[in-house]
Amino acid sequence: MAEDDFRRWEREFDSGAPDEEPSGARGLVLAAGVTATGCAAMIALGEVVIGSAGLVLSSVILLLWRIGM
């Protein structure tokens, strides 16, 4: 069911209202750390092309995730 627009507008001005949805920042940081560690390990093992491609691809995915796409 769609939320009433007035209630959403009213909540913006209520500073004591808790956020309904968590930001997911902890999961984002964990995913970025694991991905960067894995790609750095690939580069250290001599697979520079695969490690670099993984870093670029994961950066794009994390950027899109962060902006909500």
N, C-alpha and C positions, 0 to 999 in steps of 0.2 A: 504494500500500500504506500502511496506517495506521501511524503511528509508535507505538512502544511507550510507554505512559504513564510507566512507571518511568524510562525514559531521559530523557524530557522533564523529569520531576521532578528527576532527578539533575543535569541540566544547569543548573537554576536555582541550585544551590549551588556549581557550579564557576565561579569568577570568571574563570578563564583561557580559558573556552570562547568562541570567536568567534560572533557572531550569524550565523545562516544566511541571513537575509533582510535586505536593506538597508531602511532606514526609509523611503526615498523622500522625505525632507525637501527635497532639492535640487529635485526635480521640482515639489513643492508650492509652494516659494518662487518658482520660475520661472513657473509657471502663474499664481500670484497676481499677480506683478509685471506680466506681459504683459496680463492681464485688467484690472487697475487702470489701466494706462497707456492701454489702448484705450478704456475707459469715460471716463476723464478727457479724452481727446481728443474723444470724442463730446460731452461736456458743454461743452468749450471751443469746439466748432464750432456750438453753439447747440441741439443736440439733447439738452436737459436730461432730458426724460422717458425717452428711450431709454438715455442714459448712466446715469441713476439706477436704472432697471430692471435694466440689465446688472450694475451693482455689487451690487444686492440679490440677484439670481439667482446670480451667481458666488460671493457670500459663502456662500449656502446650500449650493451644490454643493461648495465647498472645505471647509466645515464637515463635511458628510457624508463627504467623501473622507477627511478627517483622522481621523474617529472610526471609519472602516472599514466604512461601509455602502455 
